[in-house]
Amino acid sequence: MLCRLWRGSGQIAGPPHRCITTFRDLGVPERVTTTLKTHFRVQTPTEGQEALLPALFTGRDVLFRDYTGTGKSVALCAYIASRYDRRKRVAVDNQPPSTQVSSLVLSPTRELAVQLHGWIVSLLRPHHPSDTDIQCILNGLDRNEQASRLQTHTPSIIVGTPLRVRELVHDKVIDLGALEVLVLDEVDYLIREASPKASVTEKFRNVIHPRPGEMLVDQIVSQRRDMAEGDVSRVKRKSKNSKKPTAAPAEDTVAKADHTDNCGRTLQIIASSATLPAYLHHSLVWKRKWLQNPLLLDMTTSESVAPQNITHHVLVIREDGTSHDVFSNEKDSLPPDPITEMALADADELVLEAVASMIIRDNIKSALLFVASSVALDPIIEKFQEQGIPAQKLIRQIDWNAFGTQVKYSDRDAGDGANTVTSYPEPPATPFESFTSGKTKLLICTEHAARGLDLPNTTHVFILGPPSTPQSYLHMAGRAGRFGRRGTVINVLSGSRHVENVTKMLSSLFLKTGVYVNA
């Protein structure tokens, strides 16, 4: 097992070589390990999981980076499930049910929150069938209904989106004063941190308009800091007023930093993503001081920030509907002139027809198509369905009514905001089942909605138009090639005006590029 340490404070946990072969060896209880095998069909941990799980079980704060598709989120869910399972097993007979939230998992999107919630429930259901102890709290659903459910039964585990969780904390429906574990999945998307090269305007905007995740975590850490300081003050007063001489409190007890509550429990914060730039790491540890003396695990290499099992392609669609492979050296595949060519829209009909032709010709059975958040999705879906390709919006893969009522979604999530879920065909009972079963071959989505999702059968990813940032590209491309499977990513450009920038970006990321044979 190879790990790299970020510059700054922190330590690496785990052995120097791969020798652990089972989840039991990593500290996962037998019952959770069995469910991983039977439900998830996961027999052995990945290298990243081998490094991450032992670090988590130390109880220390952890900052973790690994390639997309390596099982980061599965490991996080296994850890949360393991803690819950152990607590239930050692519970005293006739002990009243817990009235405190012990674990909070924050996700930047509703779709990812639903998937993480489903995984934790699945890991625990064979032995702990009560779903009310694990609740999913999402924005866009009826707030009063969610509050009522939480007041009826306080869950031990909450998986949710920051905005709604923060609202319910403000309403005093959720009490996080006894929180023990806080998971920040896709942490670089939960918070907005400007790079050192960012403009003054961007840095000012980030300060004035922080994301809900930033405000929520700040509130949790600040509350825990106040509790810790009050705890230390009480210890000092008790020592001072005692008639008998007593030893002064240990330094590390006083300095148990900002994460100790008034019951002596510590708050463990876990931050994870495939893209964690150095300036974000510095912010989490030193500027924001969210993580205290964390274990810093980096499974990526200096040569590449993306898995090598994925091949990347760039196709340019000409105004006559023909395509040009940027990495082709064939003389009859010359690139169009960016000055004289007609500029097509990213989701132009000619572009969609080219993608449909590739799907039909290559018999692609599981693909994602990424479009800009400003693009209406219904016309695109209609276009593919006319070609005989079963296509659907990503948001339609979830029965939102299972988590609440009055679902409304934004333009950013769905491409249009005029409808509610009740106006669409019945969604699958199990999230993403229509796609994973092969009934739906193509999912249309935005980068925001698909961030962090694990759809393991995805073989191809089509990206319409130039990516906004290298990190954006990596996360979209990372939906293919999960768990070491081969994947293909095709960036489809409407004209050659963006070719130079895109090829430079791919080169800077040290990605494996190639010619798309059937283009």
C-alpha positions in Angstrom: 0.0 0.0 0.0 1.4 3.4 -1.0 0.4 6.6 0.6 1.6 10.2 0.2 1.6 12.7 3.0 0.5 16.3 2.3 2.8 19.0 3.5 1.9 20.2 6.9 0.8 18.5 10.1 -0.5 15.0 10.2 0.5 11.4 10.0 -0.1 8.4 7.8 -1.8 5.4 9.3 -1.5 1.9 7.9 1.2 -0.6 7.0 3.8 0.1 4.3 2.9 -2.9 2.2 -0.4 -4.6 1.2 -0.9 -7.5 3.5 -4.5 -7.1 4.7 -7.0 -9.0 2.7 -10.3 -8.9 4.5 -12.5 -6.2 6.0 -12.4 -8.0 9.3 -8.7 -7.4 9.5 -9.4 -3.7 9.0 -11.7 -3.6 12.1 -15.1 -4.0 10.4 -17.4 -6.2 12.5 -18.3 -9.7 11.1 -21.9 -8.8 10.5 -21.1 -5.7 8.5 -18.4 -7.7 6.6 -20.9 -10.4 5.7 -23.3 -7.8 4.3 -20.5 -6.2 2.2 -20.0 -9.6 0.7 -23.7 -10.6 0.2 -25.3 -7.3 -0.7 -22.5 -5.3 -2.2 -20.5 -8.3 -3.6 -17.3 -6.8 -2.2 -14.9 -9.6 -1.1 -11.7 -7.7 -0.5 -10.9 -4.1 0.2 -9.2 -1.8 -2.3 -5.9 -0.2 -1.5 -7.6 3.0 -0.5 -10.0 1.2 1.8 -7.0 -0.7 3.4 -5.5 2.7 4.3 -8.7 4.5 5.2 -10.5 2.1 7.5 -7.7 1.6 10.1 -7.3 5.4 10.2 -11.0 5.9 10.8 -11.1 3.3 13.7 -8.4 5.3 15.5 -11.0 8.0 16.2 -8.7 10.7 14.9 -9.7 13.3 12.4 -9.0 12.1 8.8 -8.4 13.9 5.5 -8.5 11.4 2.6 -7.9 11.7 -1.1 -8.1 8.8 -3.6 -9.0 8.3 -7.2 -12.6 8.2 -8.3 -14.2 4.7 -8.2 -12.0 3.3 -5.5 -14.6 2.8 -2.8 -14.1 5.9 -0.6 -17.8 6.3 0.1 -18.4 2.6 0.7 -15.6 2.6 3.3 -17.1 5.6 5.0 -20.5 3.9 5.1 -19.0 0.7 6.4 -17.3 2.7 9.2 -20.5 4.4 10.2 -22.4 1.1 10.1 -19.6 -0.6 12.2 -19.9 2.0 14.9 -23.6 1.6 15.1 -23.4 -2.2 15.1 -20.9 -2.3 17.9 -23.0 0.2 20.0 -26.1 -1.9 19.6 -24.2 -5.1 20.5 -22.8 -3.7 23.8 -26.0 -1.9 24.8 -27.2 -2.7 28.3 -30.4 -4.7 28.5 -33.5 -2.6 28.9 -31.5 0.5 28.1 -33.8 3.3 26.7 -33.3 4.1 23.0 -30.8 6.8 22.2 -32.2 10.3 21.9 -29.0 11.8 20.5 -27.6 12.0 17.0 -24.1 10.3 17.1 -23.2 10.4 13.4 -23.9 13.0 10.6 -22.9 12.4 7.0 -23.1 15.5 4.8 -23.4 15.3 1.0 -23.3 18.2 -1.4 -26.2 16.7 -3.4 -29.5 15.0 -2.7 -28.7 12.2 -5.1 -25.5 11.3 -3.3 -27.2 11.6 0.1 -29.8 9.1 -1.0 -27.2 6.6 -2.2 -25.1 6.9 1.0 -28.3 6.5 3.2 -29.3 3.5 1.2 -25.9 1.9 1.6 -25.8 2.4 5.4 -29.4 1.0 5.7 -28.4 -2.0 3.6 -25.3 -2.7 5.7 -27.4 -2.7 8.9 -30.8 -4.0 7.8 -30.1 -7.8 8.2 -29.3 -7.3 11.9 -30.9 -3.9 12.8 -34.1 -3.6 10.7 -35.3 -0.3 12.1 -34.9 2.3 9.4 -36.1 5.1 11.7 -32.7 5.1 13.5 -31.1 6.1 10.2 -32.8 9.1 8.5 -32.2 10.9 5.3 -32.7 14.7 5.5 -32.9 16.5 2.1 -33.7 20.0 0.8 -36.5 20.2 -1.7 -38.8 18.0 0.5 -41.5 19.1 2.9 -39.7 20.7 5.9 -42.5 20.2 8.4 -42.9 16.6 7.5 -39.2 15.9 8.1 -39.3 17.8 11.4 -42.2 15.7 12.5 -40.4 12.5 11.7 -37.3 13.6 13.6 -39.3 14.7 16.6 -41.1 11.3 16.6 -37.9 9.4 16.7 -34.4 10.9 17.1 -32.1 8.9 14.8 -28.6 7.8 15.7 -27.4 8.5 12.1 -28.4 11.3 9.8 -27.4 11.5 6.2 -28.4 14.8 4.5 -27.7 17.9 2.6 -26.2 20.9 4.5 -29.0 23.4 3.8 -31.9 21.3 5.2 -29.8 20.0 8.2 -28.8 23.5 9.1 -32.4 24.7 8.8 -33.6 22.0 11.2 -30.7 22.7 13.6 -31.8 26.3 13.6 -35.4 25.2 14.3 -34.1 23.2 17.3 -35.4 20.0 15.7 -31.9 18.5 15.4 -29.5 18.7 18.4 -25.9 18.0 17.4 -24.5 18.7 20.8 -23.5 15.0 21.3 -22.3 14.4 17.8 -19.4 12.0 17.7 -18.7 11.6 13.9 -19.0 14.1 11.2 -18.4 12.9 7.6 -17.8 15.5 4.8 -18.1 13.5 1.6 -17.0 15.4 -1.5 -15.6 18.0 0.9 -14.3 20.2 -1.9 -17.8 20.6 -3.2 -19.4 21.1 0.2 -17.3 24.2 0.8 -16.1 27.0 -1.4 -12.4 27.7 -1.0 -10.7 30.1 -3.4 -7.3 29.1 -4.7 -4.3 31.4 -4.0 -4.5 32.5 -7.7 -8.2 33.5 -7.5 -9.2 37.0 -8.1 -9.9 39.4 -5.2 -13.6 39.4 -6.3 -13.8 35.7 -6.0 -12.2 35.6 -2.6 -14.5 38.4 -1.4 -17.6 36.5 -2.7 -16.6 33.4 -0.9 -16.3 35.3 2.4 -19.6 37.1 1.9 -21.6 34.2 0.5 -20.4 31.0 2.2 -22.1 27.7 1.3 -24.5 26.1 3.7 -22.0 23.3 4.4 -19.4 25.8 5.6 -21.9 27.6 7.9 -23.1 24.3 9.3 -19.7 22.8 10.1 -18.5 26.1 11.5 -21.6 26.1 13.8 -20.9 22.5 14.9 -17.2 23.0 15.6 -17.9 26.3 17.3 -20.5 24.7 19.6 -18.0 21.9 20.4 -15.3 24.5 21.2 -17.5 26.3 23.6 -18.4 23.1 25.3 -14.7 22.1 25.6 -13.8 25.5 27.1 -16.6 25.3 29.6 -15.5 21.8 30.5 -11.9 23.0 31.2 -13.2 25.9 33.3 -15.3 23.6 35.4 -12.3 21.3 36.0 -10.1 24.2 37.0 -12.8 25.6 39.4 -13.3 22.2 41.0 -9.5 21.8 41.5 -9.2 25.2 43.0 -12.1 24.8 45.5 -11.2 21.3 46.5 -10.1 21.0 50.2 -7.6 18.3 49.4 -4.7 18.9 47.1 -5.4 17.5 43.6 -3.2 17.2 40.6 -3.7 19.8 37.9 -5.6 18.6 34.8 -3.3 17.0 32.3 -2.3 19.3 29.5 -3.7 17.1 26.8 -7.0 17.1 28.7 -7.1 20.9 28.7 -6.0 21.0 25.1 -8.4 18.3 23.9 -9.0 21.0 21.5 -12.1 22.1 19.9 -13.8 18.8 19.5 -14.6 17.6 23.0 -18.1 17.8 24.4 -19.3 18.1 28.0 -19.7 14.3 28.3 -16.1 13.6 27.5 -16.8 12.3 24.0 -14.7 13.6 21.1 -15.9 14.8 17.7 -14.2 13.0 14.8 -14.3 14.9 11.5 -13.7 12.9 8.3 -13.2 14.8 5.0 -12.9 12.9 1.7 -12.7 13.6 -2.0 -10.9 12.6 -5.2 -9.8 16.2 -5.6 -8.3 17.9 -2.6 -5.8 20.7 -3.5 -3.1 21.7 -1.1 -4.8 25.0 -0.4 -8.0 23.3 0.7 -6.1 21.0 3.0 -4.3 24.0 4.5 -7.7 25.7 5.0 -9.3 22.8 6.7 -6.5 22.3 9.2 -5.0 25.7 9.8 -7.4 28.4 8.6 -10.8 27.0 9.5 -9.3 24.7 12.2 -12.0 22.1 11.6 -9.5 19.1 11.7 -7.3 18.7 14.8 -4.0 16.9 14.3 -5.5 14.8 11.4 -4.3 11.7 9.7 -3.6 12.8 6.1 -3.9 10.0 3.5 -3.2 10.6 -0.2 -3.6 7.5 -2.4 -2.9 9.4 -5.6 0.5 9.7 -7.2 2.4 12.7 -8.4 2.3 11.4 -12.0 -1.5 11.2 -12.3 -4.6 12.4 -10.4 -6.9 10.0 -12.3 -7.1 6.2 -12.6 -5.3 4.7 -15.6 -8.1 2.2 -16.4 -10.1 5.1 -18.1 -9.3 6.2 -21.6 -10.0 9.8 -22.6 -11.1 11.0 -26.0 -11.9 14.4 -27.6 -14.2 14.5 -30.6 -15.0 17.6 -32.5 -18.4 17.7 -34.3 -18.3 19.7 -37.6 -21.1 21.8 -38.9 -21.8 19.1 -41.5 -22.4 16.5 -38.8 -19.1 14.6 -39.3 -16.6 14.2 -36.5 -12.9 14.7 -36.0 -10.9 12.8 -33.4 -8.4 15.2 -31.9 -5.8 12.5 -31.2 -6.0 11.0 -34.7 -3.1 11.4 -37.1 -5.0 10.3 -40.2 -4.8 12.8 -43.1 -8.5 12.5 -43.9 -9.3 13.5 -40.4 -8.0 17.1 -40.5 -9.4 19.5 -37.8 -11.7 22.2 -38.9 -10.5 25.8 -39.0 -11.7 27.5 -35.8 -11.9 30.9 -37.5 -14.1 30.0 -40.5 -16.2 27.2 -39.0 -19.7 27.7 -37.8 -20.0 27.7 -34.0 -22.6 25.1 -32.9 -24.3 25.0 -29.5 -22.9 22.4 -27.0 -26.2 20.4 -27.2 -26.9 21.1 -30.9 -28.9 18.5 -32.7 -25.9 17.5 -34.8 -24.0 16.9 -31.6 -26.8 14.8 -30.1 -27.1 12.8 -33.3 -23.3 12.0 -33.2 -23.6 10.8 -29.7 -26.6 8.7 -30.5 -24.8 7.2 -33.5 -21.9 6.1 -31.3 -24.2 4.6 -28.7 -26.1 2.6 -31.3 -23.1 1.6 -33.4 -21.0 0.4 -30.4 -24.0 -1.1 -28.6 -23.3 1.0 -25.4 -25.6 -0.2 -22.7 -24.7 2.0 -19.7 -23.7 5.6 -20.3 -23.9 9.1 -18.7 -24.3 12.3 -20.7 -23.3 15.5 -19.0 -24.7 18.8 -20.1 -24.5 22.3 -18.7 -26.9 23.2 -16.0 -28.5 25.9 -18.2 -29.6 23.3 -20.9 -33.1 22.0 -20.9 -33.1 18.2 -20.6 -36.5 17.2 -21.9 -35.7 18.0 -25.6 -32.5 16.0 -25.3 -34.2 13.0 -23.8 -36.9 13.2 -26.5 -34.1 13.2 -29.2 -32.5 10.0 -27.9 -35.8 8.2 -27.4 -36.6 9.0 -31.1 -33.4 7.1 -31.9 -34.6 4.1 -29.9 -32.2 4.8 -27.0 -33.9 4.5 -23.5 -32.8 7.8 -21.9 -33.9 9.4 -18.7 -33.0 12.3 -16.4 -30.8 11.3 -13.4 -33.2 12.9 -11.0 -36.0 10.5 -12.3 -34.0 7.5 -10.9 -35.1 8.3 -7.4 -38.5 8.0 -5.7 -38.3 11.2 -3.8 -41.6 10.6 -2.1 -40.0 7.8 -0.1 -38.1 10.6 1.7 -40.9 13.2 1.9 -43.6 15.0 -0.1 -43.9 18.1 -2.3 -40.7 17.5 -4.1 -39.5 20.4 -6.3 -36.2 20.6 -7.9 -34.1 23.5 -9.3 -32.9 24.2 -12.8 -29.4 23.3 -11.6 -30.5 19.8 -10.7 -32.8 19.0 -13.6 -32.4 21.3 -16.5 -35.8 22.7 -16.0 -37.8 23.6 -12.9 -41.4 23.7 -14.1 -42.5 20.2 -13.0 -42.8 18.1 -9.9 -42.1 14.4 -9.6 -45.8 13.7 -9.7 -46.0 14.8 -13.3 -43.5 12.1 -14.4 -43.7 8.3 -14.8 -43.4 6.3 -11.6 -39.7 6.2 -10.5 -38.0 2.9 -9.6 -38.6 1.6 -6.1 -34.8 1.2 -5.6 -32.7 4.3 -6.5 -31.0 4.0 -9.8 -32.5 0.5 -10.4 -33.7 1.4 -13.9 -30.2 2.2 -14.9 -28.3 -0.5 -13.1 -30.7 -3.1 -14.5 -30.2 -2.0 -18.1 -33.7 -0.8 -18.6 -32.4 2.7 -19.0 -29.2 2.9 -21.2 -28.5 6.6 -21.0 -28.8 9.0 -18.0 -28.8 12.7 -18.8 -27.4 14.8 -15.9 -25.4 17.8 -14.8 -22.1 17.7 -13.0 -23.8 18.9 -9.8 -26.4 16.1 -9.7 -24.0 13.3 -10.4 -21.2 14.4 -8.1 -19.8 11.4 -6.2 -22.4 8.9 -7.4 -21.4 5.2 -7.8 -23.1 3.6 -10.7 -20.7 0.7 -11.2 -22.2 -0.5 -14.5 -21.3 2.8 -16.3 -18.9 2.1 -19.2 -19.0 5.4 -21.0 -19.3 9.0 -20.1 -20.1 11.7 -22.7 -19.3 15.3 -21.8 -20.9 18.0 -24.0 -18.8 21.1 -24.3 -15.6 22.1 -22.5 -15.4 21.3 -18.8 -15.3 24.4 -16.5 -12.3 23.3 -14.6 -9.9 20.3 -14.5 -11.5 19.2 -11.2 -14.9 19.3 -12.9 -13.7 17.1 -15.7 -12.1 14.6 -13.3 -15.4 14.1 -11.3 -17.5 13.7 -14.4 -15.0 11.3 -16.0 -14.8 9.4 -12.7 -18.4 8.1 -13.1 -16.9 5.5 -15.5 -14.4 2.9 -14.8 -15.5 2.1 -11.2 -13.6 -0.3 -9.0 -10.9 -0.9 -11.6 -13.2 -1.6 -14.6 -12.3 -0.2 -18.0 -14.0 3.0 -18.8 -14.3 5.4 -21.7 -14.7 9.2 -21.5 -15.6 11.2 -24.6 -15.5 15.0 -24.5 -17.7 16.1 -27.4 -17.0 19.6 -28.6 -19.2 21.5 -31.0 -16.5 23.0 -33.1 -12.7 23.3 -32.6 -12.7 26.6 -30.7 -12.1 24.8 -27.4 -9.8 22.1 -28.6 -6.5 23.7 -27.5 -7.7 24.4 -24.0 -9.2 20.9 -23.5 -6.1 19.1 -24.8 -3.9 21.2 -22.6 -6.1 20.3 -19.6 -5.9 16.6 -20.4 -2.1 16.8 -20.7 -1.8 18.7 -17.4 -3.7 15.9 -15.7 -1.5 13.2 -17.2 -4.5 11.3 -18.4 -4.5 8.3 -20.7 -5.7 9.5 -24.1 -6.4 7.7 -27.3 -8.2 7.5 -30.6 -11.9 6.5 -30.5 -11.8 3.7 -33.0 -15.4 4.0 -34.2 -15.6 7.8 -34.3 
